[in-house]
Amino acid sequence: MTQKTGAQLQADWITHGNIARMQAQLDRETNAGKRKVLEELLVEQRKLISPG
């Protein structure tokens, strides 16, 4: 496994923060339409850190 560059590590860290914020927002959201959008965004963010 190759080591990540500083920029890649920073991007991963930011993505993890995005996921945590979106998950917290999803936990509070009661509107079904907004929940669906947040769930889709979470899937996309998770793909960024673990593609495949």
C-alpha positions, 0 to 999 in steps of 0.5 A: 500500500502506498503512503498518502501525500499530505494533501490526500490525508487532509482531504480524507480528514475533511471528508470525515468531517463532512460525513460527521456533519451530514450524519448529525444533520440527518439524525435531526432531520424529519423531512423525508425529502431532505433525509433522502438527499442527505442519505445520497450525499453521505453515500457520495462522501463515503465513496471518496474515502473508500472507493470500490 
